[in-house]
Amino acid sequence: MENKEVIGKALAKVASGLYVVTSKNGDDLAAFTASFLVQVSFEPPLIAVSMKKGRGSYDIINDSGVFVVNIMSKENMKLVGLFANPKTGGADGLSTVSHIEKTLGVPVIKDSLAYLECKVYSTTEAGDHIVVLGEVVNGELLSDLEPAVHIRKNGFSY
């Protein structure tokens, strides 16, 4: 890589949404803030979510084969922060927010803008992350608020 600093400034301008991804495998719960997420197919409807290698959430998603993308609004930034912090997020964070289980039995955060229930379609390693493709099998718009958008300061860190 020729000039990481220059490239990082350019990469930082790639806008992304802010999401809380949840999953459940038996009694094990996972919840984390994600910003690397994109729709990749119309038919079937597929999304790709990327998570840093080593996250325990990946094991829960991979073992259960299901996850939910909770789409956050600008007004949900406290939830985004809660699940971005490993000390306050995860199962402990889910115990502090109102959520319900829908079709797949995975927590859906009631205060989210919308949610997408997904079945794992495939996974692949991608550098220091793992990309999970999910087939959207159910979802619902819960609010007409504006979605949260994230612009990073550096293209090489969150």
MDAnalysis code that builds the backbone (N, CA, C; Angstrom):
import MDAnalysis as mda
import numpy as np

u = mda.Universe.empty(474, n_residues=158, atom_resindex=np.repeat(np.arange(158), 3), trajectory=True)
u.add_TopologyAttr("name", ["N", "CA", "C"] * 158)
u.add_TopologyAttr("resid", np.arange(1, 159))
u.add_TopologyAttr("resname", ["MET", "GLU", "ASN", "LYS", "GLU", "VAL", "ILE", "GLY", "LYS", "ALA", "LEU", "ALA", "LYS", "VAL", "ALA", "SER", "GLY", "LEU", "TYR", "VAL", "VAL", "THR", "SER", "LYS", "ASN", "GLY", "ASP", "ASP", "LEU", "ALA", "ALA", "PHE", "THR", "ALA", "SER", "PHE", "LEU", "VAL", "GLN", "VAL", "SER", "PHE", "GLU", "PRO", "PRO", "LEU", "ILE", "ALA", "VAL", "SER", "MET", "LYS", "LYS", "GLY", "ARG", "GLY", "SER", "TYR", "ASP", "ILE", "ILE", "ASN", "ASP", "SER", "GLY", "VAL", "PHE", "VAL", "VAL", "ASN", "ILE", "MET", "SER", "LYS", "GLU", "ASN", "MET", "LYS", "LEU", "VAL", "GLY", "LEU", "PHE", "ALA", "ASN", "PRO", "LYS", "THR", "GLY", "GLY", "ALA", "ASP", "GLY", "LEU", "SER", "THR", "VAL", "SER", "HIS", "ILE", "GLU", "LYS", "THR", "LEU", "GLY", "VAL", "PRO", "VAL", "ILE", "LYS", "ASP", "SER", "LEU", "ALA", "TYR", "LEU", "GLU", "CYS", "LYS", "VAL", "TYR", "SER", "THR", "THR", "GLU", "ALA", "GLY", "ASP", "HIS", "ILE", "VAL", "VAL", "LEU", "GLY", "GLU", "VAL", "VAL", "ASN", "GLY", "GLU", "LEU", "LEU", "SER", "ASP", "LEU", "GLU", "PRO", "ALA", "VAL", "HIS", "ILE", "ARG", "LYS", "ASN", "GLY", "PHE", "SER", "TYR"])
u.atoms.positions = np.array([
    [0.857, -1.172, 0.000],
    [0.000, 0.000, 0.000],
    [0.899, 1.229, 0.000],
    [0.720, 2.050, -0.991],
    [1.609, 3.197, -1.168],
    [1.532, 4.220, -0.051],
    [0.352, 4.762, 0.196],
    [0.230, 5.819, 1.186],
    [-1.031, 5.592, 2.012],
    [-0.866, 4.862, 3.105],
    [-2.009, 4.480, 3.943],
    [-2.770, 5.700, 4.474],
    [-2.065, 6.758, 4.815],
    [-2.731, 7.951, 5.353],
    [-3.663, 8.587, 4.315],
    [-3.187, 8.724, 3.088],
    [-3.997, 9.316, 2.016],
    [-5.177, 8.399, 1.683],
    [-4.901, 7.112, 1.557],
    [-5.974, 6.146, 1.262],
    [-7.008, 6.151, 2.383],
    [-6.545, 6.208, 3.634],
    [-7.453, 6.217, 4.785],
    [-8.411, 7.386, 4.772],
    [-7.930, 8.549, 4.358],
    [-8.807, 9.726, 4.276],
    [-9.885, 9.539, 3.215],
    [-9.521, 8.902, 2.105],
    [-10.498, 8.651, 1.043],
    [-11.497, 7.573, 1.468],
    [-11.005, 6.471, 2.041],
    [-11.896, 5.393, 2.500],
    [-12.892, 5.886, 3.547],
    [-12.464, 6.833, 4.367],
    [-13.316, 7.355, 5.429],
    [-14.585, 8.008, 4.889],
    [-14.564, 8.428, 3.638],
    [-15.723, 9.104, 3.053],
    [-16.784, 8.134, 2.524],
    [-16.540, 6.823, 2.668],
    [-17.555, 5.831, 2.304],
    [-18.579, 5.808, 3.441],
    [-19.759, 6.348, 3.185],
    [-20.802, 6.424, 4.203],
    [-21.401, 5.045, 4.471],
    [-21.783, 4.832, 5.704],
    [-22.444, 3.575, 6.051],
    [-23.556, 3.855, 7.044],
    [-24.495, 2.949, 7.100],
    [-25.551, 3.034, 8.096],
    [-25.043, 2.508, 9.422],
    [-25.888, 2.609, 10.435],
    [-25.567, 2.061, 11.750],
    [-26.669, 1.077, 12.135],
    [-26.241, -0.090, 12.565],
    [-27.151, -1.199, 12.817],
    [-26.753, -1.890, 14.114],
    [-27.713, -2.543, 14.738],
    [-27.412, -3.463, 15.826],
    [-27.815, -4.842, 15.327],
    [-26.828, -5.725, 15.234],
    [-27.066, -7.090, 14.781],
    [-27.252, -7.960, 16.018],
    [-28.328, -8.749, 16.026],
    [-28.606, -9.642, 17.144],
    [-28.706, -11.068, 16.644],
    [-28.432, -11.997, 17.542],
    [-28.590, -13.407, 17.219],
    [-28.852, -14.169, 18.506],
    [-29.324, -15.399, 18.347],
    [-29.631, -16.236, 19.505],
    [-29.397, -17.684, 19.121],
    [-28.709, -18.398, 20.003],
    [-28.491, -19.829, 19.824],
    [-28.738, -20.480, 21.178],
    [-29.922, -21.066, 21.351],
    [-30.293, -21.587, 22.664],
    [-30.403, -20.442, 23.646],
    [-29.635, -20.514, 24.733],
    [-29.630, -19.438, 25.732],
    [-28.581, -18.368, 25.452],
    [-27.739, -18.602, 24.438],
    [-26.681, -17.643, 24.108],
    [-27.223, -16.528, 23.223],
    [-26.985, -15.290, 23.646],
    [-27.415, -14.113, 22.895],
    [-26.203, -13.333, 22.412],
    [-26.365, -12.691, 21.276],
    [-25.325, -11.821, 20.726],
    [-25.971, -10.523, 20.278],
    [-25.261, -9.422, 20.456],
    [-25.714, -8.125, 19.958],
    [-24.501, -7.227, 19.826],
    [-24.345, -6.623, 18.652],
    [-23.220, -5.724, 18.439],
    [-23.598, -4.678, 17.403],
    [-22.946, -3.525, 17.497],
    [-23.125, -2.461, 16.517],
    [-22.326, -2.801, 15.272],
    [-22.963, -2.637, 14.121],
    [-22.310, -2.888, 12.839],
    [-22.482, -1.672, 11.943],
    [-21.439, -1.404, 11.156],
    [-21.553, -0.338, 10.158],
    [-21.173, -0.843, 8.771],
    [-20.555, -2.023, 8.698],
    [-20.215, -2.626, 7.405],
    [-21.363, -3.538, 6.998],
    [-22.351, -2.999, 6.302],
    [-23.523, -3.766, 5.891],
    [-24.030, -3.208, 4.570],
    [-24.429, -4.115, 3.654],
    [-24.921, -3.674, 2.350],
    [-25.860, -4.732, 1.775],
    [-26.860, -4.302, 1.036],
    [-27.692, -5.232, 0.283],
    [-26.907, -5.639, -0.951],
    [-26.883, -6.963, -1.255],
    [-26.084, -7.431, -2.380],
    [-26.901, -8.152, -3.448],
    [-28.193, -8.395, -3.205],
    [-29.019, -9.098, -4.195],
    [-30.484, -8.760, -3.974],
    [-31.231, -8.693, -5.080],
    [-32.679, -8.508, -5.008],
    [-33.405, -9.844, -4.869],
    [-32.973, -10.840, -5.644],
    [-33.677, -12.122, -5.673],
    [-32.683, -13.267, -5.617],
    [-32.567, -13.950, -4.514],
    [-33.262, -13.660, -3.264],
    [-32.687, -12.399, -2.617],
    [-33.446, -11.782, -1.723],
    [-32.911, -10.594, -1.047],
    [-31.783, -11.008, -0.093],
    [-30.571, -10.547, -0.402],
    [-29.400, -10.884, 0.406],
    [-28.727, -9.616, 0.908],
    [-28.257, -9.690, 2.150],
    [-27.436, -8.609, 2.699],
    [-26.109, -9.214, 3.147],
    [-25.081, -8.388, 3.164],
    [-23.774, -8.793, 3.673],
    [-23.465, -7.936, 4.890],
    [-23.104, -8.589, 5.975],
    [-22.666, -7.886, 7.175],
    [-21.275, -8.404, 7.512],
    [-20.389, -7.477, 7.819],
    [-19.005, -7.819, 8.091],
    [-18.699, -7.551, 9.552],
    [-18.004, -8.510, 10.191],
    [-17.631, -8.328, 11.591],
    [-16.171, -8.708, 11.791],
    [-15.542, -8.021, 12.701],
    [-14.125, -8.265, 12.975],
    [-13.931, -9.691, 13.466],
    [-12.885, -10.346, 12.966],
    [-12.569, -11.709, 13.402],
    [-12.371, -11.742, 14.914],
    [-12.769, -12.834, 15.509],
    [-12.582, -13.023, 16.942],
    [-13.781, -12.638, 17.785],
    [-14.792, -12.052, 17.180],
    [-15.996, -11.703, 17.943],
    [-16.761, -12.979, 18.298],
    [-17.194, -13.074, 19.544],
    [-18.013, -14.199, 19.966],
    [-19.354, -14.217, 19.256],
    [-19.806, -13.053, 18.815],
    [-21.087, -12.963, 18.112],
    [-21.089, -13.817, 16.854],
    [-19.935, -13.885, 16.184],
    [-19.870, -14.689, 14.964],
    [-20.200, -16.142, 15.253],
    [-19.660, -16.703, 16.331],
    [-19.925, -18.103, 16.662],
    [-21.417, -18.344, 16.882],
    [-22.079, -17.427, 17.553],
    [-23.518, -17.568, 17.806],
    [-24.289, -17.505, 16.498],
    [-23.943, -16.556, 15.630],
    [-24.604, -16.443, 14.327],
    [-24.344, -17.689, 13.491],
    [-23.109, -18.122, 13.425],
    [-22.742, -19.272, 12.612],
    [-23.419, -20.552, 13.126],
    [-23.430, -20.748, 14.439],
    [-24.019, -21.961, 15.013],
    [-25.544, -21.985, 14.897],
    [-26.178, -20.814, 15.051],
    [-27.650, -20.765, 14.982],
    [-28.152, -20.694, 13.554],
    [-27.355, -20.070, 12.666],
    [-27.762, -19.898, 11.274],
    [-28.755, -18.773, 11.052],
    [-28.970, -17.934, 12.072],
    [-29.945, -16.838, 11.954],
    [-29.420, -15.587, 12.659],
    [-29.874, -14.441, 12.172],
    [-29.562, -13.170, 12.827],
    [-30.580, -12.126, 12.398],
    [-30.608, -11.025, 13.130],
    [-31.483, -9.893, 12.821],
    [-30.630, -8.644, 12.685],
    [-30.911, -7.862, 11.670],
    [-30.323, -6.544, 11.526],
    [-31.373, -5.545, 11.992],
    [-31.073, -4.860, 13.095],
    [-31.930, -3.796, 13.618],
    [-31.384, -2.495, 13.055],
    [-32.149, -1.834, 12.204],
    [-31.708, -0.603, 11.555],
    [-31.974, 0.568, 12.502],
    [-30.930, 1.336, 12.786],
    [-31.034, 2.403, 13.764],
    [-31.343, 3.749, 13.109],
    [-32.077, 4.565, 13.836],
    [-32.367, 5.923, 13.372],
    [-31.403, 6.895, 14.036],
    [-31.421, 8.127, 13.586],
    [-30.589, 9.171, 14.195],
    [-30.905, 9.315, 15.680],
    [-32.145, 9.023, 16.046],
    [-32.577, 9.130, 17.444],
    [-32.142, 7.934, 18.290],
    [-31.572, 6.914, 17.694],
    [-31.155, 5.684, 18.400],
    [-29.672, 5.669, 18.767],
    [-29.002, 6.772, 18.766],
    [-27.550, 6.767, 18.947],
    [-27.119, 6.205, 20.308],
    [-27.970, 6.293, 21.340],
    [-27.624, 5.677, 22.626],
    [-27.534, 4.159, 22.475],
    [-28.450, 3.585, 21.691],
    [-28.402, 2.137, 21.462],
    [-27.179, 1.753, 20.642],
    [-26.857, 2.561, 19.648],
    [-25.669, 2.311, 18.836],
    [-24.441, 2.288, 19.740],
    [-24.326, 3.258, 20.630],
    [-23.196, 3.329, 21.554],
    [-23.169, 2.175, 22.541],
    [-24.324, 1.805, 23.036],
    [-24.424, 0.698, 23.987],
    [-23.843, -0.581, 23.396],
    [-24.239, -0.913, 22.167],
    [-23.828, -2.176, 21.560],
    [-22.476, -2.082, 20.843],
    [-21.908, -0.872, 20.752],
    [-20.564, -0.714, 20.207],
    [-19.516, -1.023, 21.270],
    [-19.906, -0.929, 22.519],
    [-18.989, -1.148, 23.635],
    [-19.110, -2.587, 24.120],
    [-18.055, -3.394, 23.988],
    [-18.119, -4.792, 24.419],
    [-18.480, -4.952, 25.898],
    [-18.186, -3.948, 26.727],
    [-18.486, -4.043, 28.162],
    [-19.969, -3.850, 28.461],
    [-20.687, -3.090, 27.625],
    [-22.100, -2.811, 27.894],
    [-23.032, -3.474, 26.886],
    [-22.486, -3.962, 25.789],
    [-23.308, -4.550, 24.724],
    [-23.572, -6.018, 24.947],
    [-23.762, -6.736, 23.863],
    [-24.002, -8.169, 23.927],
    [-25.267, -8.527, 24.673],
    [-25.255, -9.696, 25.290],
    [-26.429, -10.179, 26.019],
    [-26.789, -9.243, 27.160],
    [-25.768, -8.681, 27.847],
    [-26.037, -7.754, 28.947],
    [-26.779, -6.525, 28.453],
    [-26.364, -5.992, 27.306],
    [-27.047, -4.840, 26.731],
    [-28.480, -5.157, 26.353],
    [-28.701, -6.351, 25.799],
    [-30.066, -6.743, 25.417],
    [-30.990, -6.811, 26.624],
    [-30.430, -7.142, 27.794],
    [-31.272, -7.231, 28.990],
    [-31.760, -5.857, 29.439],
    [-31.162, -4.785, 28.911],
    [-31.529, -3.428, 29.329],
    [-32.435, -2.712, 28.328],
    [-32.706, -3.330, 27.171],
    [-33.546, -2.677, 26.163],
    [-34.760, -3.551, 25.857],
    [-35.821, -2.891, 25.481],
    [-37.053, -3.593, 25.146],
    [-36.902, -4.284, 23.796],
    [-37.140, -5.587, 23.780],
    [-37.043, -6.344, 22.534],
    [-38.071, -7.481, 22.539],
    [-38.348, -7.951, 21.348],
    [-39.277, -9.067, 21.168],
    [-38.649, -10.051, 20.194],
    [-39.192, -11.237, 20.148],
    [-38.734, -12.220, 19.167],
    [-39.804, -12.365, 18.108],
    [-39.370, -12.391, 16.867],
    [-40.287, -12.538, 15.738],
    [-40.171, -13.936, 15.156],
    [-40.302, -14.080, 13.852],
    [-40.361, -15.358, 13.152],
    [-39.220, -16.306, 13.491],
    [-37.982, -15.809, 13.520],
    [-36.810, -16.664, 13.715],
    [-36.416, -16.843, 15.183],
    [-37.136, -16.206, 16.100],
    [-36.822, -16.344, 17.515],
    [-35.594, -15.570, 17.954],
    [-35.223, -14.551, 17.186],
    [-34.043, -13.726, 17.469],
    [-34.535, -12.364, 17.968],
    [-33.839, -11.764, 18.956],
    [-34.284, -10.467, 19.477],
    [-34.358, -9.373, 18.411],
    [-35.504, -8.701, 18.400],
    [-35.733, -7.508, 17.582],
    [-35.892, -6.352, 18.564],
    [-35.061, -5.335, 18.425],
    [-35.113, -4.180, 19.321],
    [-36.311, -3.325, 18.953],
    [-37.218, -3.141, 19.920],
    [-38.468, -2.421, 19.657],
    [-38.260, -0.989, 19.189],
    [-37.181, -0.337, 19.638],
    [-36.939, 1.062, 19.276],
    [-36.170, 1.217, 17.971],
    [-35.943, 0.130, 17.253],
    [-35.239, 0.258, 15.978],
    [-36.163, 0.858, 14.924],
    [-35.568, 1.411, 13.900],
    [-36.295, 2.019, 12.787],
    [-36.987, 0.949, 11.947],
    [-36.293, -0.164, 11.775],
    [-36.800, -1.306, 11.013],
    [-35.952, -2.507, 11.398],
    [-36.398, -3.687, 11.002],
    [-35.583, -4.868, 11.242],
    [-35.660, -5.803, 10.039],
    [-34.625, -6.607, 9.890],
    [-34.544, -7.618, 8.842],
    [-34.136, -8.928, 9.490],
    [-34.993, -9.937, 9.430],
    [-34.647, -11.260, 9.940],
    [-33.973, -12.032, 8.811],
    [-32.834, -12.642, 9.116],
    [-32.020, -13.279, 8.081],
    [-31.617, -14.695, 8.470],
    [-31.530, -15.533, 7.458],
    [-30.924, -16.855, 7.598],
    [-29.565, -16.787, 6.931],
    [-28.556, -17.385, 7.573],
    [-27.208, -17.359, 7.007],
    [-27.220, -18.081, 5.668],
    [-26.752, -17.398, 4.645],
    [-26.681, -17.911, 3.274],
    [-25.287, -18.470, 3.005],
    [-24.267, -17.719, 3.448],
    [-22.879, -18.174, 3.344],
    [-22.004, -17.247, 4.167],
    [-20.760, -17.675, 4.396],
    [-19.782, -16.837, 5.077],
    [-18.454, -16.940, 4.342],
    [-17.653, -15.902, 4.483],
    [-16.316, -15.918, 3.883],
    [-15.394, -15.015, 4.693],
    [-14.140, -15.395, 4.761],
    [-13.157, -14.531, 5.400],
    [-12.779, -13.421, 4.431],
    [-12.584, -12.226, 4.975],
    [-12.205, -11.069, 4.165],
    [-11.235, -10.222, 4.982],
    [-9.949, -10.468, 4.800],
    [-8.943, -9.720, 5.557],
    [-9.105, -9.961, 7.042],
    [-9.214, -8.877, 7.817],
    [-9.353, -9.013, 9.265],
    [-10.812, -9.129, 9.710],
    [-11.719, -9.343, 8.764],
    [-13.146, -9.488, 9.040],
    [-13.697, -10.794, 8.463],
    [-14.901, -11.122, 8.888],
    [-15.669, -12.234, 8.321],
    [-16.942, -11.630, 7.759],
    [-17.273, -11.971, 6.525],
    [-18.497, -11.479, 5.891],
    [-19.545, -12.589, 5.951],
    [-20.698, -12.231, 6.490],
    [-21.822, -13.158, 6.554],
    [-22.876, -12.665, 5.573],
    [-23.219, -13.497, 4.596],
    [-24.340, -13.193, 3.711],
    [-25.590, -13.764, 4.353],
    [-26.611, -12.947, 4.429],
    [-27.870, -13.384, 5.016],
    [-29.005, -13.205, 4.040],
    [-29.855, -14.224, 3.945],
    [-31.071, -14.110, 3.139],
    [-32.165, -13.524, 4.020],
    [-32.720, -12.411, 3.590],
    [-33.777, -11.742, 4.355],
    [-35.072, -12.528, 4.167],
    [-35.599, -13.046, 5.289],
    [-36.814, -13.858, 5.224],
    [-38.017, -13.161, 5.849],
    [-37.764, -12.085, 6.566],
    [-38.850, -11.329, 7.183],
    [-38.294, -9.965, 7.577],
    [-39.140, -8.980, 7.657],
    [-38.715, -7.656, 8.082],
    [-39.894, -6.717, 8.138],
    [-39.658, -5.577, 8.746],
    [-40.757, -4.625, 8.904],
    [-40.197, -3.233, 9.195],
    [-40.814, -2.221, 8.623],
    [-40.519, -0.830, 8.937],
    [-41.314, -0.474, 10.187],
    [-40.658, 0.000, 11.225],
    [-41.320, 0.309, 12.495],
    [-41.514, 1.800, 12.713],
    [-40.809, 2.636, 11.934],
    [-40.853, 4.080, 12.124],
    [-40.477, 4.770, 10.823],
    [-40.934, 6.000, 10.660],
    [-40.577, 6.794, 9.487],
    [-39.414, 7.748, 9.757],
    [-38.697, 7.556, 10.861],
    [-37.550, 8.403, 11.179],
    [-36.434, 8.199, 10.156],
    [-35.480, 9.108, 10.148],
    [-34.332, 9.012, 9.239],
    [-33.328, 8.001, 9.775],
    [-32.738, 7.185, 8.897],
    [-31.722, 6.242, 9.371],
    [-30.434, 6.965, 9.777],
    [-29.730, 6.368, 10.731],
    [-28.438, 6.899, 11.162],
    [-27.398, 6.601, 10.090],
    [-26.556, 7.574, 9.801],
    [-25.486, 7.420, 8.818],
    [-24.171, 7.733, 9.523],
    [-23.151, 6.945, 9.195],
    [-21.850, 7.078, 9.842],
    [-20.791, 7.416, 8.798],
    [-20.016, 8.461, 9.074],
    [-18.852, 8.823, 8.270],
    [-17.645, 8.689, 9.207],
    [-16.739, 7.796, 8.877],
    [-15.573, 7.566, 9.725],
    [-14.533, 8.670, 9.536],
    [-13.691, 8.832, 10.559],
    [-12.604, 9.799, 10.479],
    [-11.412, 9.219, 9.749],
    [-11.312, 7.875, 9.755],
    [-10.176, 7.195, 9.162],
    [-10.682, 5.903, 8.525],
    [-10.263, 5.619, 7.330],
    [-10.708, 4.424, 6.623],
    [-10.085, 3.135, 7.112],
    [-9.276, 3.207, 8.181],
    [-8.628, 2.005, 8.703],
    [-9.025, 1.713, 10.146],
    [-10.079, 2.353, 10.628],
    [-10.588, 2.052, 11.960],
    [-12.046, 2.474, 12.036],
    [-12.736, 1.925, 13.034],
    [-14.141, 2.282, 13.228],
    [-14.207, 3.686, 13.774],
])
